[in-house]
């Protein structure tokens, strides 16, 4: 459900433009909400993904969830100003292809 919310919000931002007066359509709010939803760091997720075939099903689900929750990041980072939040999301965009 959270992933669908992120995808919808990203679609509205891409289609209608960002609106910093409404947190649902604010790129900064979407970036913050995305980072809050992630329970692993990019380096931890990448480390687990190296041997994901050998992981318990629950850990594979967690990695898959992180992949789904970060599907919108390539579009989102283009709306964000340089800074630590943008850098975290850029790191996740590099990590995402490694996830199952």
Backbone as a chain_set.jsonl record, in Angstrom:
{"seq": "XXXXXXXXXXXXXXXXXXXXXXXXXXXXXXXXXXXXXXXXXXXXXXXXXXXXXXXXXXXXXXXXXXXXXXXXXXXXXXXXXXXXXXXXXXXXXXXXXXXX", "coords": {"N": [[0.822, -1.19, 0.0], [1.926, 1.254, 0.782], [3.886, 1.579, -1.154], [2.302, 1.949, -3.433], [1.148, 4.388, -2.783], [3.437, 6.045, -2.817], [4.109, 5.802, -5.527], [1.852, 6.906, -6.796], [1.95, 9.536, -5.776], [4.376, 10.37, -6.902], [3.74, 10.232, -9.596], [1.781, 12.258, -9.778], [3.357, 14.486, -9.102], [5.193, 14.421, -11.243], [3.386, 14.725, -13.394], [1.718, 16.973, -12.88], [3.298, 18.753, -11.633], [5.368, 19.846, -8.87], [4.125, 20.764, -5.609], [4.758, 22.683, -3.081], [3.177, 23.57, -1.035], [1.432, 21.639, -0.352], [1.772, 18.717, 1.337], [1.402, 16.189, 0.207], [2.105, 16.416, -2.44], [4.618, 17.392, -2.497], [7.999, 17.206, -3.336], [10.069, 17.107, -1.407], [8.718, 16.236, 0.89], [7.864, 13.722, 0.002], [10.332, 12.505, -0.372], [11.277, 12.439, 2.277], [9.28, 10.838, 3.479], [9.712, 8.483, 2.099], [12.328, 7.751, 2.899], [11.795, 7.372, 5.601], [10.232, 5.083, 5.495], [11.969, 3.064, 4.865], [13.794, 0.405, 6.215], [16.299, -0.612, 6.186], [19.767, 0.194, 5.62], [21.309, 1.486, 2.635], [23.82, 0.218, 2.201], [23.667, -2.036, 3.865], [21.486, -3.366, 2.722], [22.535, -3.865, 0.16], [24.646, -5.555, 0.842], [23.263, -7.786, 1.897], [21.932, -8.535, -0.398], [23.838, -9.681, -2.017], [24.075, -12.448, -1.61], [21.42, -13.317, -1.853], [19.868, -15.52, -2.565], [20.39, -17.428, -0.68], [19.23, -16.55, 1.603], [16.803, -16.434, 4.319], [13.27, -16.621, 3.641], [11.836, -14.442, 4.685], [13.745, -12.377, 4.885], [14.354, -12.054, 2.207], [11.908, -11.087, 1.34], [11.939, -8.633, 2.679], [14.051, -7.334, 1.359], [12.944, -7.235, -1.197], [10.741, -5.646, -0.694], [12.019, -3.23, -0.109], [13.099, -2.719, -2.616], [10.753, -2.273, -4.074], [9.728, -0.043, -2.687], [11.468, 1.918, -3.434], [11.141, 2.463, -6.077], [10.387, 4.822, -7.374], [12.435, 6.634, -7.148], [14.386, 7.492, -9.06], [13.091, 9.411, -10.64], [12.316, 11.181, -8.634], [14.699, 12.276, -7.467], [15.508, 14.237, -9.247], [13.944, 16.419, -8.656], [14.814, 17.378, -6.27], [16.797, 19.537, -4.208], [20.413, 19.859, -4.058], [21.954, 18.074, -1.386], [21.968, 16.337, 1.828], [19.684, 14.584, 1.938], [18.986, 14.201, -0.728], [21.351, 12.972, -1.584], [21.261, 10.575, -0.122], [19.084, 9.356, -1.361], [20.045, 9.12, -3.962], [22.046, 7.266, -3.501], [20.432, 5.086, -2.846], [19.215, 4.697, -5.353], [21.305, 3.626, -6.784], [21.676, 1.288, -5.399], [19.322, -0.116, -5.682], [19.076, -1.704, -8.175], [20.545, -3.947, -7.438], [19.045, -5.424, -5.75], [16.813, -8.219, -5.101]], "CA": [[0.0, 0.0, 0.0], [2.813, 2.417, 0.854], [4.522, 1.711, -2.459], [1.313, 2.534, -4.339], [1.047, 5.801, -2.404], [4.622, 6.724, -3.339], [4.012, 5.821, -6.983], [0.829, 7.896, -7.146], [2.466, 10.873, -5.485], [5.4, 10.679, -7.886], [3.039, 10.461, -10.855], [1.17, 13.587, -9.705], [4.448, 15.467, -9.164], [5.678, 14.424, -12.623], [2.351, 15.15, -14.34], [1.153, 18.295, -12.582], [4.325, 19.596, -11.028], [5.391, 19.825, -7.405], [3.393, 21.786, -4.865], [5.352, 22.697, -1.747], [2.186, 23.93, -0.022], [0.674, 20.426, -0.034], [2.776, 17.68, 1.566], [1.209, 15.033, -0.666], [2.688, 16.671, -3.757], [5.923, 18.005, -2.277], [9.11, 16.265, -3.484], [10.796, 16.971, -0.148], [7.912, 15.392, 1.782], [7.912, 12.36, -0.527], [11.673, 11.993, -0.062], [11.31, 12.156, 3.715], [8.405, 9.691, 3.734], [10.376, 7.298, 1.547], [13.424, 7.368, 3.798], [11.192, 6.878, 6.846], [9.667, 3.75, 5.266], [13.049, 2.096, 4.656], [14.324, -0.084, 7.489], [17.701, -0.988, 5.976], [20.605, 1.174, 4.94], [21.675, 0.973, 1.311], [24.956, -0.703, 2.267], [23.188, -3.283, 4.456], [20.661, -4.022, 1.702], [23.429, -4.364, -0.891], [25.366, -6.694, 1.401], [22.35, -8.927, 1.954], [21.54, -8.917, -1.752], [24.895, -10.439, -2.679], [23.753, -13.878, -1.516], [20.017, -13.333, -1.481], [19.289, -16.861, -2.763], [20.614, -18.218, 0.524], [18.571, -15.905, 2.748], [15.44, -16.874, 4.658], [12.23, -15.978, 2.843], [11.468, -13.154, 5.277], [14.753, -11.383, 4.504], [14.163, -11.798, 0.776], [10.735, -10.194, 1.278], [12.368, -7.297, 3.108], [14.81, -6.75, 0.252], [11.994, -6.969, -2.276], [9.947, -4.488, -0.253], [12.861, -2.052, -0.299], [13.169, -2.459, -4.055], [9.475, -1.678, -4.469], [9.574, 1.277, -2.064], [12.403, 2.881, -4.033], [10.923, 2.455, -7.527], [10.147, 6.174, -7.872], [13.519, 7.539, -6.771], [15.093, 8.109, -10.182], [12.347, 10.635, -10.973], [12.257, 12.084, -7.489], [15.944, 13.001, -7.18], [15.581, 15.401, -10.12], [13.183, 17.518, -8.059], [15.377, 17.734, -4.97], [18.027, 20.332, -4.222], [21.572, 19.138, -3.509], [21.983, 17.99, 0.066], [22.063, 14.973, 2.362], [18.53, 13.749, 1.594], [19.155, 13.837, -2.144], [22.463, 12.019, -1.674], [20.773, 9.279, 0.365], [18.226, 8.775, -2.391], [20.919, 8.733, -5.075], [22.663, 6.004, -3.078], [19.414, 4.041, -2.993], [18.991, 4.398, -6.773], [22.41, 2.746, -7.184], [21.515, 0.009, -4.688], [18.077, -0.772, -6.105], [19.244, -2.799, -9.153], [21.178, -5.104, -6.817], [18.058, -6.121, -4.923], [16.02, -9.216, -5.831]], "C": [[0.871, 1.261, 0.0], [3.464, 2.655, -0.503], [3.557, 2.337, -3.462], [1.131, 4.019, -4.056], [2.228, 6.582, -2.969], [4.551, 6.856, -4.859], [2.993, 6.858, -7.452], [1.343, 9.311, -6.923], [3.518, 11.295, -6.503], [4.772, 10.976, -9.241], [2.419, 11.859, -10.875], [2.249, 14.662, -9.798], [4.991, 15.562, -10.59], [4.657, 15.028, -13.586], [1.889, 16.587, -14.136], [2.163, 19.269, -12.007], [4.25, 19.541, -9.517], [4.59, 20.98, -6.823], [3.895, 21.746, -3.43], [4.372, 23.111, -0.659], [1.348, 22.735, 0.402], [1.664, 19.274, 0.134], [2.601, 16.432, 0.699], [1.916, 15.2, -2.001], [4.041, 17.371, -3.661], [7.03, 16.962, -2.449], [9.883, 16.05, -2.184], [10.043, 16.084, 0.839], [7.936, 13.94, 1.311], [9.273, 11.728, -0.241], [11.77, 11.601, 1.404], [10.471, 10.92, 4.054], [9.047, 8.398, 3.228], [11.482, 6.833, 2.475], [12.898, 6.823, 5.116], [10.668, 5.452, 6.69], [10.743, 2.667, 5.134], [13.664, 1.699, 5.991], [15.77, -0.532, 7.393], [18.467, 0.2, 5.415], [20.93, 0.626, 3.559], [22.823, -0.034, 1.366], [24.542, -2.048, 2.868], [22.359, -4.064, 3.43], [21.54, -4.611, 0.6], [24.208, -5.586, -0.41], [24.505, -7.948, 1.463], [22.027, -9.447, 0.555], [22.599, -9.75, -2.463], [24.602, -11.935, -2.697], [22.278, -14.083, -1.192], [19.366, -14.699, -1.666], [19.404, -17.729, -1.512], [19.907, -17.662, 1.759], [17.228, -16.563, 3.061], [14.415, -16.038, 3.874], [11.883, -14.588, 3.379], [12.479, -12.052, 4.908], [14.667, -11.066, 3.015], [12.973, -10.859, 0.585], [11.107, -8.767, 1.664], [13.149, -6.606, 1.996], [13.888, -6.371, -0.907], [11.138, -5.752, -1.947], [10.743, -3.205, -0.453], [13.008, -1.701, -1.78], [11.889, -1.78, -4.538], [9.3, -0.265, -3.92], [10.474, 2.343, -2.683], [12.22, 2.997, -5.549], [10.818, 3.858, -8.123], [11.344, 7.117, -7.713], [14.244, 8.187, -7.939], [14.4, 9.391, -10.623], [12.435, 11.659, -9.854], [13.532, 12.891, -7.302], [16.098, 14.229, -8.065], [14.849, 16.62, -9.582], [13.806, 18.053, -6.772], [16.629, 18.585, -5.117], [19.194, 19.491, -3.693], [21.538, 19.167, -1.98], [21.98, 16.55, 0.51], [20.894, 14.064, 1.982], [18.646, 13.281, 0.147], [20.268, 12.797, -2.29], [22.06, 10.628, -1.186], [19.927, 8.585, -0.701], [19.031, 8.358, -3.617], [21.615, 7.413, -4.749], [21.673, 4.857, -3.216], [19.157, 3.712, -4.46], [20.1, 3.5, -7.314], [22.271, 1.368, -6.572], [20.346, -0.793, -5.246], [18.277, -1.893, -7.133], [19.894, -4.06, -8.577], [20.202, -5.982, -6.055], [17.246, -7.114, -5.741], [14.632, -8.704, -6.196]], "O": [[0.574, 2.223, -0.709], [3.582, 3.796, -0.95], [3.966, 3.178, -4.263], [0.976, 4.817, -4.98], [2.046, 7.659, -3.538], [4.894, 7.901, -5.411], [3.25, 7.6, -8.4], [1.188, 10.179, -7.782], [3.547, 12.452, -6.922], [5.224, 11.872, -9.953], [2.519, 12.566, -11.877], [2.068, 15.651, -10.507], [5.225, 16.662, -11.091], [5.031, 15.765, -14.498], [1.693, 17.327, -15.1], [1.902, 20.468, -11.91], [3.205, 19.23, -8.947], [4.406, 22.02, -7.454], [3.502, 20.876, -2.653], [4.696, 23.015, 0.524], [0.633, 22.801, 1.401], [2.329, 18.893, -0.829], [3.563, 15.694, 0.483], [2.288, 14.208, -2.628], [4.544, 17.887, -4.66], [7.005, 15.931, -1.776], [10.305, 14.931, -1.893], [10.649, 15.275, 1.541], [8.02, 13.025, 2.131], [9.353, 10.546, 0.095], [12.295, 10.535, 1.728], [10.903, 10.062, 4.824], [8.931, 7.349, 3.861], [11.565, 5.649, 2.802], [13.491, 5.909, 5.689], [10.663, 4.69, 7.657], [10.448, 1.481, 5.28], [14.013, 2.558, 6.801], [16.403, -0.803, 8.413], [17.883, 1.099, 4.81], [20.834, -0.581, 3.337], [22.799, -1.036, 0.651], [25.02, -3.092, 2.424], [22.516, -5.277, 3.291], [21.309, -5.737, 0.158], [24.406, -6.539, -1.165], [24.96, -9.04, 1.123], [21.87, -10.651, 0.351], [22.284, -10.456, -3.421], [24.858, -12.608, -3.695], [21.928, -14.92, -0.36], [18.392, -15.005, -0.977], [18.613, -18.65, -1.311], [19.985, -18.249, 2.838], [16.599, -17.167, 2.192], [14.68, -14.895, 3.501], [11.662, -13.662, 2.599], [12.085, -10.915, 4.648], [14.886, -9.924, 2.611], [13.025, -9.943, -0.236], [10.644, -7.809, 1.046], [12.932, -5.426, 1.722], [14.043, -5.313, -1.516], [10.847, -4.931, -2.817], [10.199, -2.202, -0.915], [13.036, -0.527, -2.148], [11.939, -0.829, -5.317], [8.783, 0.612, -4.613], [10.259, 3.537, -2.475], [13.069, 3.576, -6.228], [11.145, 4.042, -9.295], [11.266, 8.281, -8.107], [14.68, 9.332, -7.823], [15.074, 10.368, -10.949], [12.607, 12.854, -10.098], [13.458, 14.083, -7.004], [16.764, 15.183, -7.665], [15.114, 17.741, -10.016], [13.364, 19.074, -6.247], [17.425, 18.383, -6.034], [18.982, 18.522, -2.964], [21.144, 20.162, -1.372], [21.987, 15.639, -0.317], [21.105, 12.878, 1.727], [18.43, 12.108, -0.157], [20.122, 11.841, -3.051], [22.467, 9.621, -1.765], [20.043, 7.378, -0.912], [18.724, 7.342, -4.241], [21.756, 6.548, -5.614], [22.043, 3.77, -3.658], [18.902, 2.553, -4.786], [19.856, 2.695, -8.213], [22.704, 0.38, -7.165], [20.39, -2.023, -5.273], [17.683, -2.959, -6.969], [19.796, -5.13, -9.177], [20.494, -7.139, -5.752], [17.01, -6.897, -6.929], [13.849, -9.427, -6.811]]}, "num_chains": 1, "name": "protein.A"}
